[in-house]
Amino acid sequence: MTAILDGDRLPAARESLWTKDFSLYFGARSVSLLGDAMIQVAAALAVGAVYGVSGVGYVLATWTFPFVIFVLFGGVFADRIGARAMMVGADVVRVFTQGTVAVAFLTGTPPLWLLLSCSFLAGTAAAMFQPGVNGMVPLVARDPQRANATLKIADAAAQLAGPALAGVIMAVSGAGMVYSLNAAAFALSGLCLALLRPTPSAARGERSTVLLDLRRGWTEFRSRTWMWSVIVVWMFFGLLVFGPYIPLSSRLIGERLGEAAYGWVMAGLGAGTVVGGLIAIRFRPARPLAAGAAAMTGFALIPLSVALELPLPLLMAGHLAGGMAWAFWSVMWSTSVQTQVAPDVLNRVTAYEIAGSVCGSAVGQALVGPVSAVVDPIDLLFVSAGVSAAVCAALLLTRPIRALRRI
């Protein structure tokens, strides 16, 4: 019997992952992820140089707010229209927005209204794009697990190389070149996705409306105490840690050590993400959210290292440790959601948890400028470090989160 089963598995094991469709999808995701990683650094440094911390916060918040609002509809539309069509359309919009900002930087100083308008459109496009990312994998690969592992490597590589590359390009050629490369990345992503001919997914067996789909997703989301409890805690984390961190850290590190240094610090964060992901592959705790929350205590080193004005090697080390903590929590959280929620409502439930966790960051990004005008930015980052520790304590003290067992 064992020999027969092993023989049945051999063809699948030997079958190449790199079919035409998966190669195209891998290429689309790789260039898109690299562009995203580069643009975070470019936006923080370029916008901050012209409009200060307030400008960075407004631009980031203007991207985040439409993402939070429309990602719920993105999940529904991906089911109804098709994920590939939604993703290609989103890439076309982002080619236009990033290209417009690139031209504005190459020809002078872009007005704030233009940056805000393009950021709003790009955030809306991302909301239409993101729900289809995971749903496309089973359509382009016969072995989704291997495919997801390969795509995760691309994600980690982008987070590692993108910030450092953007910092160097910013120092040598300016923001216009970074935004131009970002537009080109979205163009290549859209082309690869357009060339895909994925296996169609099974047709939905029930008739419904957009509002009914949204209501079903909300019902499933609120029925899981552990899930909405995490999101409530995470809203405070986004408001007081994630939201203020990028505008404040880019300014403090850039002014003290130079623009390229900020890129290297973000590369340290990316390296930590790789290590944390590798640890998460090997370590499978019985209570994943409890283990993830305990690991997240290391994230406090990120804002703390900036607030203490440490030299570059120690800044990178702090971000390396924080990236490890963040990656491990992310894997524990994603695995819990994917295994605890039924497949037919997973995308809609995921949309609600994304919207809830991101909205706190949007408010924090919008408020960081006015608040930093009256409170020293270093003091704000000390507060962020304290809140990071408090969030971990809150997660561990909430019984439905702490007690959730791995399936």
Secondary structure as the mmCIF struct_conf table of DSSP 4:
data_model
#
loop_
_struct_conf.conf_type_id
_struct_conf.id
_struct_conf.beg_label_comp_id
_struct_conf.beg_label_asym_id
_struct_conf.beg_label_seq_id
_struct_conf.end_label_comp_id
_struct_conf.end_label_asym_id
_struct_conf.end_label_seq_id
HELX_RH_AL_P HELX_RH_AL_P1 THR A 2 ARG A 14
BEND BEND1 GLU A 15 GLU A 15
BEND BEND2 LEU A 17 LEU A 17
HELX_RH_AL_P HELX_RH_AL_P2 LYS A 20 ALA A 42
HELX_RH_PI_P HELX_RH_PI_P1 ALA A 43 VAL A 47
HELX_RH_AL_P HELX_RH_AL_P3 GLY A 48 ILE A 81
HELX_RH_AL_P HELX_RH_AL_P4 ALA A 83 THR A 107
BEND BEND3 GLY A 108 GLY A 108
HELX_RH_AL_P HELX_RH_AL_P5 LEU A 112 PHE A 129
TURN_TY1_P TURN_TY1_P1 GLN A 130 GLN A 130
HELX_RH_AL_P HELX_RH_AL_P6 PRO A 131 VAL A 140
BEND BEND4 ARG A 142 ARG A 142
HELX_RH_AL_P HELX_RH_AL_P7 PRO A 144 VAL A 172
TURN_TY1_P TURN_TY1_P2 SER A 173 SER A 173
HELX_RH_AL_P HELX_RH_AL_P8 ALA A 175 ALA A 194
TURN_TY1_P TURN_TY1_P3 LEU A 195 LEU A 195
HELX_LH_PP_P HELX_LH_PP_P1 PRO A 198 ARG A 204
BEND BEND5 GLY A 205 GLU A 206
HELX_RH_AL_P HELX_RH_AL_P9 VAL A 210 ARG A 222
TURN_TY1_P TURN_TY1_P4 SER A 223 SER A 223
HELX_RH_AL_P HELX_RH_AL_P10 THR A 225 PHE A 237
HELX_RH_PI_P HELX_RH_PI_P2 GLY A 238 PHE A 242
HELX_RH_AL_P HELX_RH_AL_P11 GLY A 243 LEU A 257
HELX_RH_AL_P HELX_RH_AL_P12 GLU A 259 ARG A 282
BEND BEND6 ALA A 286 ARG A 287
HELX_RH_AL_P HELX_RH_AL_P13 PRO A 288 ALA A 295
HELX_RH_3T_P HELX_RH_3T_P1 MET A 296 ALA A 300
HELX_RH_AL_P HELX_RH_AL_P14 LEU A 301 ALA A 307
TURN_TY1_P TURN_TY1_P5 LEU A 308 GLU A 309
HELX_RH_AL_P HELX_RH_AL_P15 LEU A 312 GLN A 340
BEND BEND7 VAL A 341 VAL A 341
HELX_RH_3T_P HELX_RH_3T_P2 PRO A 343 VAL A 345
HELX_RH_AL_P HELX_RH_AL_P16 LEU A 346 VAL A 374
BEND BEND8 VAL A 375 VAL A 375
HELX_RH_AL_P HELX_RH_AL_P17 PRO A 377 LEU A 397
HELX_RH_AL_P HELX_RH_AL_P18 ARG A 399 ALA A 403
HELX_LH_PP_P HELX_LH_PP_P2 LEU A 404 ARG A 406
#
